[in-house]
Amino acid sequence: SLHAVTAAVTARYGAVAFAHVQSKTDDVQQAFNVALSAARSIEPSGCFDAETCFTGPDRLYAATNDYFELYNAAPNHVHFFVQSSEHCYLPNDLVYTADPSGASGGGGG
């Protein structure tokens, strides 16, 4: 899986820093998962299988947390969740302001 490859690459290149900034409720990712399920004629409640289905904010957050636990095995990988539904942070100034409390920062989270 992509997640296993990411974990292996992160572990292999220990001198390189890897990072993820992830929304807790990424609307675009959720919509993509629903569309992919529909295109494959799979019920969104069943998705690909019980472990990889992450439609809905709670399931997305739980599944992403599981992937991040896998990446935690490497000391050169960091990540944090943002209380937001943003999909991308790099194209605008959110990459400089986002913190766990939200896309616009402000701390307290």
N, C-alpha and C positions, 0 to 999 in steps of 0.2 A: 504494500500500500504506500501511498505518498507519505503517510505519517511515519512509517517504518524507515523509508528512505531518508526523510528529514532527520530522524533520530540518528541514523547511521552516519550521515554526512556531518552532523553536528559533533558527534563523538570522534569521528576520524580527524577532523580539522580543529583540534583543541586550541590552537593559537588564534583562531578566528572567532569573533563575537557574533552570535546569532540572536535575533530579537523578534518578538511578535507583539504587536499592539492589536488587541482584539476587542470589538464591541461585544457587550453582553447580549445584545438583542439585534444583531446585524440584519436589517430588513432585506437587503439585497441577497445575502446568502440564503436566508429563509425562502425567499421567492424563487431563487434558483433551484433549491432542493425540491420545492413543490412542483416546479415546471419540469424538472428532470424526472421526477416520479411519474408525472402525468405522461410525459413522452415515452416512458418505458412501460406504460400501462400498469403502474404499481400504485397501490393505494398510499397516499401520504402517511397514513398511520402505520403502514408496514415498511415503507421506503425500501431500502436495499436489504437491510436485515436489522435486527433489533439493536445492534451495536452501533450502526452508522447512521441511523435515521435521526436527523436533527431538524425537523420542521417545528416551528414554534420556538419562542424565546427560551423557555426553560430547557427544552431538549438541546437546543443549540449550545447553550451555556454549559450544560452537563457534558455533552460530547466534546466540546472544545477543552474543557477542564481535563478530561481523560487524556486527550492528546498532549496537553501541556505537562501532565504528570509523566508521560513517556519521555518528553524532552528534558525533564528535570534531571535525568540521569547524567547529563553533561553539564559541567560547571560553567561552560562558555555560552549557555543559552539562558536568556532572560525573557520574561513576558509579563504583561499585565493586561487586565481587563479594564475597559472604560465603560462607565454607566452611560451607554449611548446606543443608538441604532445606526450610527455611521458605518459605511462599508469601507471607505478609503480615507486615510489620514494624510498620506504623502502629497497629494496634489494641491493642498492648500495649507494655511497656517495652523490647522488643527494639530499637525504633528508636533508643533511647538507648545501648544496649550493644553492638549489632552492630558488628563490624569485620571486616576480611578473614580473620581467624582463625576466626570462628564467630559464631553468633547471640548468644552470651552475652559476647562480647568477650574481653578478656584480652591482646590484642596478640600479637605474635610471628608474625603472618601477613602 
